[in-house]
Amino acid sequence: MTTCSIKNSKFRLARVAAAALVMTVAATSYAAPSAEELAKLGLEGTELTPAGAIRAGNAEGTIPEWKNEPVQVPANFKSGTFHTDPFATDKVLFTINGSNYEEYADKLTEGQKSMFKTYPDYYMNVYQTRRSAVFKPYIYKAALENAPRAEVAVTPEGVVGFKNAVISWAFPIPKDGNEALMNQVTRPIQPWMDSWDNAAAVTTTGKYVVNKLSVQQHWKWSEPTNTIENFNPGVDSMFYYQTITAPAKIAGQVVLANDPVHFMDKFRSAWVYSPGQRRVKRAPQIVYDNPLSASDGLATTDQKFGFNGPNDRFNWKLLGRREIYIPYNAYKLNSGDIKVSEMITEDARLNQDLARYELHRVWVVEGTLREGTSHDYGRRVFYLDEDSWWITLMDGYDRRDASWRLQELHSIMWYDVGFLGSTLETFYDMQAGRMLAILLDNEDTAPDFSIRLNDDYFTASSIRRRGTR
């Protein structure tokens, strides 16, 4: 997360002009989906859903057909509370463990297989597959309108962006890694949220301190009033305000980040506030592989939400679609009835009895470090749910191309608002024998989607007004 270090207006104009030129070139060479391909997309009765997912189940019957039927809100759910599990009666179908994981190797990622090799007692409970990612009609309408007109573009610096898309997935029929990556960027996102993104960096002996992070977010991308004419993805429209409230020695620290949807025209604007210094400072370092807040170096800034921020450090390749056991419908982990101490084991890992894995089709996108750039990861492989384009897993490799980290995004469908989101993200560093867990809100309050704030809340002057020692 950073701001452009532009020293004079001539350089700024040159950069914008260069970006515009590249977009023009990209537009002339762009291969739009054919009429036959577009005809495969539709809300009902077509081969592909508006997200580009295969509507039909698999031949074995272990992945069901996608149906345009939203998850029914459980009768005992109360708005503003943790989401009641609509699949609470589902039973474990089978367990993958250290003694049998090779039997399922074709449906595991390399990072998952490394977990079984690193931790012989590691296991995954597999449940019935529920294709619960069903969004509101306007989300699918936008995707179908984006499909024939969206175009990918790349700046001279290697930043991948897009144009002529709004609200929803830009490229339901992706042709390459850049378009697939842009589907992750343009996935439907809940516009407003006030939540606890608490983090615990767990030592090898299972010890940890919970850092409490109060976060307010406004992500304008998927608001239903957006149109191609009134929404510019190149200006700030994704706002993030984070305040550490505990432990006491770091309480009061603030991180503010304002992002465009794509970074072709500008980078992240970020600020930090330290109560000890009582100063608000620009924070160009909050980007790429700078350590994620309260992570103790176990995750990079651009790993939160699966991936965020500028994407120019990697070359992106689409490796196709696979069937993989992924974390999904993680309502057990979402429960406010469990404590953090029940979620994190003495073995410095997540309590796998609370995790739910299902077989889903995923898009596989590989990012390889670009020559002349730097990043902690030499290679990273993302597994994106075909029904939502949310990243579910990431295999991270070090600069020697050795398996290093596995990231899991345990998601749920927020059925009351019609959006999918993470209820827990775990980061396993297999070389260090440690884990980071974030979004640990179970002992606080559930995400609040009713919050509304003025734009000036997400400004540096707001930090100064609200900052306390």
C-alpha positions as CSV (number, residue, x, y, z in Angstrom):
1,M,0.0,0.0,0.0
2,T,1.7,3.2,-1.1
3,T,1.5,6.5,-2.8
4,C,3.3,7.4,-6.0
5,S,6.6,9.1,-5.3
6,I,6.2,11.7,-8.1
7,K,8.5,14.7,-7.8
8,N,7.1,17.0,-10.5
9,S,4.0,17.5,-12.6
10,K,5.9,16.6,-15.9
11,F,6.7,13.1,-14.6
12,R,3.1,12.7,-13.4
13,L,1.7,13.7,-16.8
14,A,4.2,11.4,-18.6
15,R,3.1,8.5,-16.5
16,V,-0.6,9.1,-17.1
17,A,0.0,9.5,-20.8
18,A,2.0,6.3,-20.9
19,A,-0.7,4.4,-19.1
20,A,-3.3,5.8,-21.5
21,L,-1.2,4.7,-24.5
22,V,-0.8,1.2,-23.1
23,M,-4.6,1.0,-22.6
24,T,-5.1,2.1,-26.2
25,V,-2.7,-0.6,-27.4
26,A,-4.4,-3.2,-25.2
27,A,-7.8,-2.2,-26.5
28,T,-6.7,-2.8,-30.1
29,S,-5.2,-6.2,-29.4
30,Y,-7.8,-7.4,-27.0
31,A,-9.7,-10.5,-28.1
32,A,-13.3,-10.1,-26.9
33,P,-15.3,-13.2,-26.2
34,S,-17.1,-14.5,-29.3
35,A,-20.8,-14.5,-29.7
36,E,-20.8,-18.3,-29.1
37,E,-18.8,-17.9,-25.9
38,L,-21.1,-15.1,-24.6
39,A,-24.1,-17.3,-25.3
40,K,-22.8,-19.8,-22.8
41,L,-23.3,-17.2,-20.0
42,G,-26.6,-16.7,-18.3
43,L,-28.5,-16.8,-15.0
44,E,-30.7,-19.8,-15.9
45,G,-30.3,-22.8,-18.3
46,T,-26.9,-22.0,-19.8
47,E,-23.6,-23.9,-19.7
48,L,-22.0,-21.2,-17.6
49,T,-23.3,-19.0,-14.8
50,P,-22.8,-15.2,-15.0
51,A,-19.6,-15.6,-13.0
52,G,-18.3,-18.0,-15.7
53,A,-18.6,-21.0,-13.4
54,I,-19.6,-24.4,-14.8
55,R,-23.3,-24.7,-13.9
56,A,-23.4,-28.5,-14.0
57,G,-22.0,-30.7,-11.2
58,N,-19.1,-33.1,-11.9
59,A,-19.4,-36.6,-13.3
60,E,-18.9,-38.2,-9.9
61,G,-21.7,-36.3,-8.3
62,T,-19.4,-34.9,-5.6
63,I,-19.9,-31.3,-6.9
64,P,-23.5,-30.4,-7.3
65,E,-25.2,-28.2,-10.0
66,W,-25.2,-24.5,-9.2
67,K,-28.6,-23.2,-8.7
68,N,-29.7,-19.6,-8.5
69,E,-31.1,-20.2,-5.1
70,P,-29.7,-18.0,-2.2
71,V,-29.0,-19.6,1.1
72,Q,-32.2,-19.4,3.2
73,V,-31.8,-17.3,6.3
74,P,-32.2,-19.5,9.4
75,A,-35.2,-18.7,11.5
76,N,-33.1,-18.1,14.6
77,F,-30.7,-15.7,13.0
78,K,-30.9,-12.1,14.3
79,S,-29.5,-9.3,12.2
80,G,-26.2,-7.9,13.5
81,T,-25.2,-11.2,15.2
82,F,-22.9,-13.9,14.1
83,H,-24.4,-15.9,11.2
84,T,-26.2,-19.1,12.2
85,D,-25.0,-22.2,10.4
86,P,-27.6,-23.1,7.8
87,F,-25.8,-26.5,7.3
88,A,-25.4,-27.4,11.0
89,T,-26.8,-30.9,10.4
90,D,-24.2,-31.8,7.8
91,K,-21.9,-34.6,8.9
92,V,-18.2,-35.2,8.1
93,L,-18.1,-37.4,4.9
94,F,-14.4,-38.4,5.5
95,T,-11.2,-37.2,6.9
96,I,-7.9,-36.6,5.0
97,N,-4.9,-37.1,7.2
98,G,-1.2,-37.9,7.2
99,S,-1.8,-41.6,6.4
100,N,-4.1,-41.3,3.5
101,Y,-3.6,-37.8,1.9
102,E,-1.7,-39.3,-1.1
103,E,-5.0,-41.0,-2.1
104,Y,-6.5,-37.5,-2.6
105,A,-3.3,-35.9,-4.0
106,D,-5.0,-34.9,-7.3
107,K,-7.5,-32.8,-5.3
108,L,-5.0,-31.1,-3.0
109,T,-2.7,-28.2,-3.6
110,E,1.1,-28.5,-3.2
111,G,0.8,-26.3,-0.1
112,Q,-1.8,-28.6,1.5
113,K,0.4,-31.6,0.7
114,S,3.3,-29.9,2.4
115,M,1.2,-29.4,5.5
116,F,0.7,-33.2,5.7
117,K,4.4,-33.7,5.3
118,T,5.3,-31.1,7.8
119,Y,2.7,-32.0,10.5
120,P,2.0,-35.7,10.5
121,D,-1.1,-35.1,12.7
122,Y,-2.7,-32.6,10.4
123,Y,-6.1,-33.4,9.0
124,M,-9.0,-32.0,7.0
125,N,-12.6,-32.9,7.6
126,V,-14.5,-33.0,4.3
127,Y,-18.2,-32.2,4.1
128,Q,-20.9,-32.2,1.5
129,T,-20.3,-29.5,-1.2
130,R,-22.7,-26.6,-0.9
131,R,-22.5,-24.1,-3.8
132,S,-23.8,-21.4,-1.5
133,A,-22.2,-18.4,-3.3
134,V,-25.4,-16.9,-4.8
135,F,-25.5,-13.1,-5.1
136,K,-28.2,-10.6,-5.8
137,P,-29.7,-10.2,-9.3
138,Y,-28.0,-6.9,-9.9
139,I,-24.5,-8.5,-9.4
140,Y,-25.2,-11.1,-12.2
141,K,-26.8,-8.5,-14.4
142,A,-23.6,-6.4,-14.2
143,A,-21.4,-9.4,-14.9
144,L,-23.3,-10.2,-18.1
145,E,-23.0,-6.6,-19.2
146,N,-19.3,-6.5,-18.4
147,A,-18.5,-9.7,-20.4
148,P,-18.7,-8.3,-23.9
149,R,-17.2,-4.9,-23.2
150,A,-14.5,-5.2,-20.5
151,E,-10.9,-4.8,-21.6
152,V,-7.7,-5.6,-19.7
153,A,-4.7,-3.2,-19.9
154,V,-1.2,-3.1,-18.5
155,T,1.0,0.0,-17.8
156,P,4.6,0.3,-18.8
157,E,5.5,-0.6,-15.2
158,G,3.5,-3.8,-15.4
159,V,0.4,-2.8,-13.4
160,V,-2.5,-4.8,-14.7
161,G,-5.9,-3.0,-14.8
162,F,-9.1,-2.9,-16.8
163,K,-11.8,-0.7,-18.2
164,N,-15.4,-0.9,-19.1
165,A,-16.5,-2.9,-16.1
166,V,-18.4,-2.1,-13.0
167,I,-19.9,-3.7,-9.9
168,S,-19.0,-7.3,-10.7
169,W,-16.6,-9.7,-12.4
170,A,-15.0,-8.1,-15.5
171,F,-14.1,-11.3,-17.4
172,P,-16.5,-14.2,-16.8
173,I,-14.7,-16.0,-19.6
174,P,-11.1,-15.3,-18.8
175,K,-8.5,-15.9,-21.5
176,D,-5.3,-15.4,-19.5
177,G,-3.8,-14.8,-16.1
178,N,-4.3,-11.0,-16.2
179,E,-8.0,-11.4,-16.8
180,A,-8.3,-14.0,-14.1
181,L,-6.5,-11.7,-11.7
182,M,-8.9,-8.9,-12.6
183,N,-11.8,-11.1,-11.7
184,Q,-10.4,-11.4,-8.2
185,V,-10.1,-7.6,-8.1
186,T,-13.6,-7.0,-9.5
187,R,-15.4,-9.7,-7.4
188,P,-18.5,-8.6,-5.6
189,I,-17.6,-7.1,-2.2
190,Q,-19.8,-6.0,0.6
191,P,-19.7,-2.2,0.4
192,W,-19.8,-1.3,4.1
193,M,-18.5,-3.1,7.2
194,D,-17.4,-2.3,10.7
195,S,-15.6,-5.3,12.2
196,W,-12.9,-6.7,14.4
197,D,-9.9,-8.0,12.4
198,N,-8.1,-9.3,15.5
199,A,-4.8,-11.1,14.9
200,A,-2.8,-13.7,16.7
201,A,0.7,-14.6,15.7
202,V,1.2,-18.0,17.3
203,T,4.7,-19.2,18.4
204,T,5.9,-22.8,17.9
205,T,4.8,-23.6,21.4
206,G,1.3,-22.4,20.8
207,K,1.6,-19.1,22.7
208,Y,0.1,-15.9,21.3
209,V,-1.2,-12.4,22.2
210,V,-4.4,-11.3,20.5
211,N,-4.0,-7.9,18.9
212,K,-7.4,-6.2,18.7
213,L,-8.0,-4.3,15.5
214,S,-11.1,-2.3,15.0
215,V,-11.7,-1.8,11.3
216,Q,-14.1,0.3,9.3
217,Q,-14.4,-0.3,5.5
218,H,-16.2,1.3,2.6
219,W,-15.8,-0.5,-0.7
220,K,-17.7,1.4,-3.3
221,W,-17.1,-1.1,-6.1
222,S,-20.3,-3.2,-5.8
223,E,-22.8,-0.5,-4.9
224,P,-25.9,-1.0,-7.1
225,T,-26.0,2.7,-8.2
226,N,-22.7,2.4,-10.0
227,T,-22.6,2.7,-13.8
228,I,-19.8,2.8,-16.4
229,E,-20.5,6.5,-16.7
230,N,-20.4,7.5,-13.0
231,F,-17.8,5.2,-11.5
232,N,-14.1,5.5,-12.1
233,P,-12.0,2.5,-11.0
234,G,-8.8,4.5,-11.2
235,V,-9.6,6.9,-8.3
236,D,-9.8,6.1,-4.6
237,S,-13.0,4.1,-3.9
238,M,-11.8,1.4,-1.5
239,F,-11.3,2.9,2.0
240,Y,-9.9,1.1,5.1
241,Y,-9.4,2.5,8.6
242,Q,-7.8,0.4,11.3
243,T,-7.2,1.2,15.0
244,I,-5.4,-1.1,17.4
245,T,-7.2,-1.2,20.7
246,A,-5.1,-3.8,22.5
247,P,-2.6,-4.7,23.9
248,A,-2.2,-1.5,25.8
249,K,1.4,-0.8,24.8
250,I,0.4,-0.4,21.1
251,A,-3.2,0.7,21.6
252,G,-4.2,3.8,19.6
253,Q,-2.1,3.0,16.5
254,V,-4.0,3.8,13.3
255,V,-3.5,2.7,9.7
256,L,-5.5,4.3,7.0
257,A,-5.4,3.2,3.4
258,N,-7.3,4.5,0.4
259,D,-7.2,2.5,-2.8
260,P,-8.5,2.7,-6.3
261,V,-10.0,-0.5,-7.7
262,H,-7.1,-0.9,-10.1
263,F,-3.7,0.8,-9.8
264,M,-3.0,1.9,-13.3
265,D,-3.4,5.6,-12.6
266,K,-2.4,5.9,-8.9
267,F,-1.1,3.7,-6.1
268,R,-2.4,3.4,-2.6
269,S,-2.6,6.4,-0.3
270,A,-1.7,5.4,3.2
271,W,-1.0,7.0,6.6
272,V,-0.1,5.8,10.1
273,Y,-0.6,7.4,13.4
274,S,1.5,6.6,16.5
275,P,0.0,7.8,19.8
276,G,3.5,8.0,21.3
277,Q,4.6,10.5,18.7
278,R,1.2,12.1,18.2
279,R,2.0,12.4,14.5
280,V,0.2,11.3,11.4
281,K,2.7,10.2,8.7
282,R,2.5,9.1,5.1
283,A,3.2,5.4,4.9
284,P,4.4,4.5,1.4
285,Q,5.9,1.3,2.9
286,I,2.4,-0.3,3.5
287,V,2.4,-2.2,0.3
288,Y,3.7,-5.4,-1.4
289,D,5.7,-7.5,1.0
290,N,5.8,-5.1,3.9
291,P,4.7,-7.2,7.0
292,L,0.9,-7.2,7.5
293,S,-0.2,-5.4,10.7
294,A,0.2,-7.5,13.9
295,S,1.5,-10.4,11.9
296,D,5.0,-10.7,13.4
297,G,6.3,-11.1,9.9
298,L,4.2,-14.2,9.1
299,A,2.3,-12.5,6.3
300,T,2.8,-9.8,3.8
301,T,0.6,-6.7,3.4
302,D,-0.7,-7.8,0.0
303,Q,-1.9,-11.1,1.4
304,K,-5.0,-9.8,3.3
305,F,-8.2,-10.7,1.5
306,G,-6.1,-13.3,-0.5
307,F,-4.5,-10.5,-2.5
308,N,-4.7,-6.7,-2.4
309,G,-2.8,-3.7,-3.7
310,P,-0.6,-3.1,-6.8
311,N,0.1,-6.3,-8.8
312,D,3.1,-5.3,-10.8
313,R,5.7,-7.4,-9.0
314,F,4.5,-10.6,-10.6
315,N,3.7,-12.1,-14.0
316,W,0.3,-13.8,-14.0
317,K,-0.5,-17.1,-15.7
318,L,-3.8,-18.9,-15.8
319,L,-3.2,-22.6,-15.2
320,G,-6.8,-23.7,-15.7
321,R,-9.6,-25.1,-13.6
322,R,-9.3,-27.9,-11.1
323,E,-11.3,-29.7,-8.4
324,I,-9.7,-29.0,-5.0
325,Y,-10.7,-29.4,-1.4
326,I,-11.0,-25.9,-0.1
327,P,-12.2,-24.2,3.1
328,Y,-15.9,-23.2,2.6
329,N,-19.1,-22.5,4.5
330,A,-17.0,-21.9,7.7
331,Y,-20.0,-21.1,9.9
332,K,-18.5,-23.1,12.8
333,L,-15.5,-20.8,12.9
334,N,-17.9,-17.8,12.6
335,S,-19.7,-18.7,15.8
336,G,-19.7,-16.2,18.7
337,D,-20.1,-19.2,21.1
338,I,-16.4,-20.3,20.7
339,K,-13.4,-18.6,22.2
340,V,-10.0,-17.9,20.5
341,S,-8.4,-20.4,22.9
342,E,-10.7,-23.1,21.4
343,M,-9.7,-22.1,17.9
344,I,-5.9,-22.2,18.3
345,T,-4.3,-25.4,19.5
346,E,-1.2,-25.9,21.6
347,D,0.4,-27.2,18.4
348,A,0.3,-23.7,17.0
349,R,-2.4,-24.5,14.4
350,L,-6.1,-24.1,13.9
351,N,-8.4,-26.5,15.6
352,Q,-9.3,-28.5,12.5
353,D,-12.5,-29.8,14.2
354,L,-13.9,-26.4,13.6
355,A,-12.8,-26.2,9.9
356,R,-15.0,-27.3,7.0
357,Y,-13.5,-28.4,3.7
358,E,-15.6,-29.1,0.5
359,L,-14.7,-30.1,-3.0
360,H,-15.1,-27.2,-5.4
361,R,-13.9,-26.2,-8.8
362,V,-11.4,-23.5,-8.6
363,W,-9.5,-21.3,-11.1
364,V,-5.7,-21.7,-10.6
365,V,-3.6,-18.5,-11.1
366,E,0.2,-18.5,-10.8
367,G,2.2,-15.3,-10.0
368,T,5.9,-15.5,-10.8
369,L,8.2,-12.7,-9.6
370,R,9.0,-10.4,-12.4
371,E,12.7,-9.9,-13.3
372,G,14.0,-6.6,-11.9
373,T,11.5,-6.5,-9.0
374,S,11.6,-7.8,-5.4
375,H,9.2,-9.6,-3.1
376,D,9.4,-12.1,-0.3
377,Y,7.6,-14.6,-2.5
378,G,9.3,-15.9,-5.6
379,R,6.1,-17.6,-6.7
380,R,2.6,-17.8,-5.4
381,V,-0.3,-19.9,-6.6
382,F,-3.9,-18.8,-6.0
383,Y,-7.0,-21.0,-6.0
384,L,-10.1,-19.0,-6.7
385,D,-13.6,-20.3,-6.1
386,E,-15.4,-20.5,-9.5
387,D,-18.7,-19.3,-8.1
388,S,-17.3,-16.1,-6.4
389,W,-13.7,-15.5,-7.7
390,W,-12.7,-15.2,-4.1
391,I,-9.2,-16.6,-3.3
392,T,-9.7,-19.6,-1.1
393,L,-6.1,-20.9,-0.8
394,M,-2.6,-19.6,-1.6
395,D,0.5,-21.7,-2.0
396,G,3.5,-19.5,-1.3
397,Y,7.1,-20.3,-2.4
398,D,10.3,-18.6,-1.3
399,R,12.9,-17.2,-3.6
400,R,14.5,-20.7,-3.9
401,D,11.1,-22.0,-5.1
402,A,10.7,-24.1,-1.9
403,S,7.3,-24.6,-0.4
404,W,7.0,-22.0,2.4
405,R,3.5,-20.9,3.3
406,L,-0.1,-21.9,3.0
407,Q,-2.8,-19.3,3.3
408,E,-6.4,-20.4,3.9
409,L,-9.5,-18.1,3.6
410,H,-12.4,-19.6,5.5
411,S,-15.4,-17.9,4.0
412,I,-19.1,-17.8,4.6
413,M,-22.0,-16.4,2.7
414,W,-23.4,-13.4,4.6
415,Y,-27.0,-14.4,3.6
416,D,-28.6,-11.4,5.1
417,V,-26.8,-9.0,2.8
418,G,-26.1,-11.3,-0.1
419,F,-22.3,-11.1,-0.1
420,L,-19.5,-13.6,0.5
421,G,-16.6,-12.8,2.8
422,S,-13.9,-14.3,5.0
423,T,-14.7,-15.1,8.6
424,L,-11.1,-16.3,9.3
425,E,-7.8,-16.2,7.5
426,T,-4.9,-18.5,8.5
427,F,-1.3,-18.3,7.4
428,Y,0.9,-21.3,8.0
429,D,4.7,-20.7,7.8
430,M,5.9,-24.3,7.5
431,Q,9.5,-23.4,7.6
432,A,9.1,-21.6,10.9
433,G,6.5,-23.9,12.3
434,R,4.2,-21.0,13.1
435,M,0.7,-19.8,12.3
436,L,-1.0,-16.4,12.0
437,A,-4.7,-16.1,12.4
438,I,-6.6,-12.9,11.6
439,L,-10.3,-11.8,11.7
440,L,-10.6,-13.3,15.2
441,D,-13.8,-11.5,16.2
442,N,-15.6,-14.4,18.0
443,E,-15.2,-12.8,21.5
444,D,-16.2,-9.4,20.3
445,T,-19.0,-8.4,18.0
446,A,-20.1,-9.7,14.6
447,P,-19.5,-7.5,11.5
448,D,-21.9,-4.6,11.3
449,F,-23.0,-4.0,7.7
450,S,-25.3,-1.1,8.6
451,I,-22.5,1.3,9.4
452,R,-22.4,4.5,7.2
453,L,-19.7,7.1,7.4
454,N,-18.9,10.3,5.5
455,D,-16.0,10.2,3.1
456,D,-14.0,12.5,5.3
457,Y,-13.8,9.8,8.0
458,F,-11.2,8.1,5.7
459,T,-8.8,11.0,5.7
460,A,-5.5,11.9,7.4
461,S,-7.2,14.9,9.1
462,S,-9.8,12.5,10.5
463,I,-6.9,10.6,12.2
464,R,-5.6,13.8,13.7
465,R,-9.0,14.8,15.0
466,R,-9.6,11.3,16.5
467,G,-6.1,10.4,17.7
468,T,-5.5,10.0,21.4
469,R,-2.4,9.1,23.4
